[in-house]
Amino acid sequence: MRKIKRKGSAQRRKLFPAFVIGYSNSEPPPAGFLAAWFTQTFEEQLDISFPTANGTTTFDAFIHHRNAKIDTQCSADIASTWHERLEWIHTSVAEIYPPKTSKLHGQDQILHLARLARGLTELTDGTAYDLGTGTYVNPSDWMTQPLNGFHLLDHVRIEQVDRPDEGRVWFHTRGLGKFGFEEIETYKSVGLSAQPAIETLEIIAEAIILQGDPLRTGDSIEIPITGQTAEIIRYRTDPTYGVQLNLREVVWS
């Protein structure tokens, strides 16, 4: 069993979309179409709730405790902003948000958001952008991510960046932010095999998600598969991808 010793309390995060879907149709699919697609694809009844009597493009999509807030037709200003930032041809935009809560988001919740993103991508023949991982997903791409269950690498990426001037390689996650956590990073010397670092970061990332507690400097993480203990040694921010990454550096021996 992976154990995380936690210090401190959870911090509240500013709410951002989990997914942005760009499409070029003049009208978005009705909420009922999304519900029907979801129920047929995953054999779970998706319920739709409209916050106002007159609204049809802004709604909640939920199953039991899993919920998402969706706007299938964002304003022209928002669509223009995403069009410029993501450099895509789509003229219309939908956004999918996690529920507004101070609690962290578990596996079921993130899987729910991703399934809704897949649905809107397929129904609009558009492109989904995962803000957490910085990846684009077209309808055909979902074939390799059927989302029948939770798999870490559907939601979190491990990046490897060579830094020859420093004589080392930077490894870090992208996607833990969707769960309400900082990303984790580590550094290894040039010339070493990358696979052990990648696999260990995957183990640590999954342990963080399962435990549900954010890491703080000084926390330790047991890695029973390898018999190692990892330790968080510092916190920092990084602007490499044009957005601020909040990172916790982890080391192990």
N, C-alpha and C positions, 0 to 999 in steps of 0.2 A: 504493500500500500504506500502511495506517495503521500508524504506529510509536509505540510508547510507551517512553519511557526510564524505567526503574524504579530506584528507590532503596529499599534496605531489603529485608527478607524478609517472607514472608507470615505473617499472624497466624492463630492458630487461633480459630475461632468457636464459640460455644456452640451446641449442636445444638437446633434447634426444628423442629416439623413444617413441611413445605413446604405441605401441604394438610390441611384438616380437612373431613370430609364428614359432614353431619348427615342423619339419616334417621329414620323413625318405624316401620319394620318391627320386629317382635319379634326376628327373627333376621337376621344379616347374610348376604349371599350367600356360599356356599362358595368357597374359593380356586380350586377347579377351574372354577367358573363365570366368574371373572374371567379366568383363563388362556384359556378357550375364547373369551370375548368379545374379548380382546386379539388372539389369533391370527387370528380371523376379520376383525376391523376393520383391523388394520395388516399382516396377512400376515407376521407374525414370531412365532416360537414363544416364548411366555413360559413360563419355568420357575419352579416354586414349590419352596421349601425350608422345612421346618418345623424350628425350633431344638430343639423337644422332641417326644418321641414322642406325648405326650398333647394338645399344643396344636393347635387347628384354626383359630383366629382371628388368631393372630400368626405371620407368616411373611415370608420374603424373596421378592421377585418380581424376577427378573433375566433379562436377555438379554446374553450375553457380559460386557462390562465395565460395563454399566448395571445398577444394582441399586437396590432400594428396600426399606425395612422398613415393613411394614404391620401395623396392629392394626385389624381390622374391627369389633371390639366392645370399646371402651374401658370402663373401670370407670365406675360410676355417678357417682363424684366428678368424674372428668374430664368426663363428659358434662354434668354439672350446671354445671361451670365454663364450658364453651363455650356452653351454653344461656344462661347469664347474660351472658356477654361479648358474644355475637353476636346476642342477642335474637331467636332463631329458635324455631320451634315444635317442632323435632325433639327427640326424646327419646333417641336413640342416636347414637353418634359413632364414626367411623373416623378414624385418623390415618395419614398417609403421611410417612415420614422419608427424607431422603437417607442414603446409607451413612455410617457413622461413620468419618470419615477426616480427616486434616489437609490433604489436597489440596483445591483448589478444584474446583467442579463445572462442567463444560463444557456446551456446548449439548446434546449427546446425552443427558447425564444429566438435565438439567432437563426436556427434552422427554419423557423416559421417565416422570418423576414426574407430569407434567401428563396424560399419556395414561392412567396408572393412576387419577388423580383423575377423569378423564372416565368411565372404566369403572365405577368405584364409584358415581359420581353417577347414571349411567344404570341400573345394575343395582338400585340402591336407590330410584330415583325421588326422590333427595334433593337436597341443596344442597352444593356444594363452596365452601369459603372459602379463597382464596389469601392466605396470611399476608403474602407479600412485597408484593403490590399492593393488599391490602385490598379485594378484590372478591369478590362472590358470583356463583356460576355454577350455574344450574339446567340440567337436561337439555336444554331447548330452546336454551339459550345456546351449548351446544357446537356447534350447527349452524353458527355463524359462526366457530368455532375448531376445525376438523376435526383439526388437529394432524398433518397429513400430512407436515409437515416443520417445521424450526425457523424461526420468524418472531419477531423480537425483540418486537414489540408484543403477542404472545400471552403474554409472560412479564414484560414490563417496561412500566410506565406512565410517561408524562410528565405531571406535575401542574403546573397553573398557578394561582397564588394571588395575587389582587390585594391589595396593601398600600398603600391610598391615603394612610394617615397617614405613610408613609415616601416616598411619591411614586415607588414602584417596584413591579415585579411579580416574584414569586418563582417560579422554575421549578425543578423537581427530579424525579428519578427515584424510582420505587418498584418494587422487584423485583430490583435488583442483589444484594440481600442473599441471595437464593436461590442465587446463584452464588458466594457467599463474599466479596463486595466491599462496600465502603461505597457508599451512594448518592451521586450527584453533583448539584450545584445551581449555579444562577447567578441573577443579578438583572439586570433590564432596566428602563429608565425607563418610566413610564406613558405611553401614547400610541403607543408603537412597535408594529409588527407582531409578533405572538407567534410566527408560523410559523418564522422563521429560528432563534430560540432553541430551539424544540421540535425542529426537524430536526437542529440541531447536537448537542443532547444525545443524540438517538437515535444519531447517528454515533459520538459518543464512547463511549456505553454499549456499542454493538456492538464497537467497537475494544477496549475493556477485556475483554470476554468472549472475543473471539478471541485476544487476546494471553495471557490467563490470569494476569496479574500484577496485584496490588492497586496502587492509586495512593497516592503519598505527597506531602506538601506539597513543592513545588519541581519535581515531575515535569512534563514537557511532552508534548503530544500533537499530532502533525501531522494536519491535516484536509485531505487532498489535494483533495477535491471542491471546497472553497472556497479552497484555497491559504492557509489560516490556520493558526496555531499556538496551541493552547490551553495554559494553565498552571494547575496546581493551586496555590491560594494559601493555603488554610487548611483545618483540620479542625474540626468542631464536632458537637454532638449536638442533637437537636430533639425535643420531646415533643408536637408538634402533634396527632398521631393517637392519642394515648393509649399509644403504645409509643415507645421510644427509637429515633430514626433516627440512624444514623451517617453524616455527610455530609462530602463533600469539595467545596469551592467551586472552580469552574473559570471562568476568564475567557478571552476571546479578543478580538482586534481585527482 
